Amino acid sequence: MFKYVTSLVFTPDLQYVLLVEKKRGPDFILGKWTAIGGEVEPGENLLDAATRELKEEADAEIPLYLREVALLKRGSECMLFTGLLGDDEHYAPLTDEAVELFPVDGIMAGDYHDSVADDTQVLVAMALHKIQGGKLFFSAREVP
């Protein structure tokens, strides 16, 4: 059974992705921008956990779709979900963790490598690959 879920919510044109600045969680994501997510609670299914985390961290109620099993840094497995932010849907931080839209091209080019968690670029690539049916692509910078 998976212990973690994570979600990437994109704008409909797939140019931006919603990330959260983590103030809690594993050391490797503290103070970094990353996908919205967290631990699955006892008795909770994966989709409900991802939906809850999205509501708790970004005050967003967006339909999510199962996309991929992801292997995160330090060997943790999680279930990756994706969603699209509609024109009439909003997001806002409900905790001390900020939420913000980041340009996908900048993430994939490595422009935010100092502020975005290492796994984020890989997760964005995986999600886009599933959504677009395209090829995975990365910057010249090595992604762990």
C-alpha positions in Angstrom: 0.0 0.0 0.0 1.2 3.5 -0.8 2.0 5.8 2.1 2.1 9.0 0.0 0.1 10.8 -2.6 1.1 13.8 -4.7 -0.8 15.9 -7.2 0.2 18.3 -9.9 -2.5 20.7 -11.1 -1.9 22.4 -14.4 -3.5 25.4 -16.2 -5.6 24.1 -19.1 -2.8 25.2 -21.6 -0.3 23.1 -19.6 2.0 26.2 -19.3 1.8 26.5 -15.5 1.7 24.1 -12.6 0.5 24.7 -9.0 3.2 24.1 -6.4 3.4 24.4 -2.6 6.3 25.7 -0.6 6.7 22.9 2.0 7.2 23.9 5.7 6.6 20.3 6.9 7.6 16.9 5.7 10.8 15.1 4.8 14.0 17.2 5.1 14.7 17.0 1.3 11.6 19.1 0.6 11.5 21.6 3.5 11.6 25.1 2.2 11.3 23.9 -1.4 8.5 24.3 -3.9 7.0 20.9 -4.8 3.9 19.0 -5.8 0.9 19.2 -3.4 0.6 16.0 -1.3 1.2 14.1 1.8 0.5 10.9 3.7 -2.4 8.7 3.2 -4.5 8.5 6.4 -5.6 5.1 7.8 -8.7 3.9 6.0 -8.4 6.5 3.2 -8.2 5.5 -0.4 -5.5 7.1 -2.6 -7.8 9.4 -4.6 -9.5 10.6 -1.4 -6.1 11.3 0.2 -4.9 13.3 -2.9 -8.2 15.2 -2.9 -7.9 16.0 0.8 -4.3 17.2 0.5 -5.3 19.5 -2.4 -8.1 21.0 -0.3 -6.0 21.3 2.8 -2.9 22.8 1.1 -4.5 24.9 -1.7 -8.2 25.2 -0.8 -8.8 23.7 -4.3 -11.5 21.3 -5.3 -10.4 20.0 -8.6 -11.1 16.6 -10.1 -7.9 14.5 -10.0 -7.0 11.6 -12.2 -4.7 8.7 -11.4 -1.6 8.9 -13.6 1.5 7.2 -12.4 3.4 5.5 -9.7 6.4 7.7 -8.8 9.6 6.9 -7.0 10.6 9.9 -4.9 14.0 10.8 -3.5 15.2 8.4 -0.8 13.2 5.5 -2.2 9.7 6.5 -1.1 6.9 5.5 -3.5 3.9 7.7 -4.1 0.9 7.7 -6.3 0.9 10.7 -8.7 -2.4 12.4 -9.6 -3.0 15.2 -12.1 -5.7 17.8 -12.6 -6.5 20.9 -14.6 -7.2 24.2 -13.0 -10.4 25.6 -14.6 -11.1 29.2 -15.3 -13.6 29.4 -12.5 -11.6 27.5 -10.0 -9.4 29.1 -7.4 -6.6 28.2 -5.1 -5.3 29.8 -1.9 -3.1 28.8 0.9 -5.0 27.5 4.0 -1.9 27.0 6.1 1.5 28.7 6.5 2.6 26.9 3.3 2.3 29.2 0.2 0.9 28.0 -3.1 1.8 29.5 -6.5 1.7 28.8 -10.2 5.2 28.1 -11.8 5.9 28.1 -15.5 6.4 24.5 -16.7 9.1 25.5 -19.2 11.1 27.1 -16.4 10.9 24.0 -14.2 11.9 21.7 -17.1 14.8 24.0 -18.1 16.1 23.9 -14.5 15.6 27.6 -13.9 14.3 27.1 -10.4 16.7 24.4 -9.2 17.6 26.3 -6.1 14.0 26.7 -4.9 12.1 23.7 -6.4 12.6 20.3 -4.9 14.7 17.9 -6.9 11.8 15.4 -7.5 9.5 18.1 -8.9 11.1 18.3 -12.3 10.8 14.5 -12.7 7.2 14.5 -11.5 6.2 17.3 -13.9 7.8 15.4 -16.7 6.0 12.2 -15.8 2.6 14.1 -15.6 3.1 15.9 -18.9 4.2 12.6 -20.6 0.9 11.0 -19.5 -1.2 14.0 -20.3 0.3 14.8 -23.7 1.6 11.3 -24.7 4.9 13.0 -25.5 8.5 12.3 -24.7 10.2 12.9 -21.4 12.6 15.8 -21.5 15.0 17.4 -19.0 17.5 20.2 -18.8 21.2 19.5 -19.1 21.4 19.6 -15.3 21.4 16.1 -13.9 18.2 15.2 -11.9 18.7 12.8 -9.0 
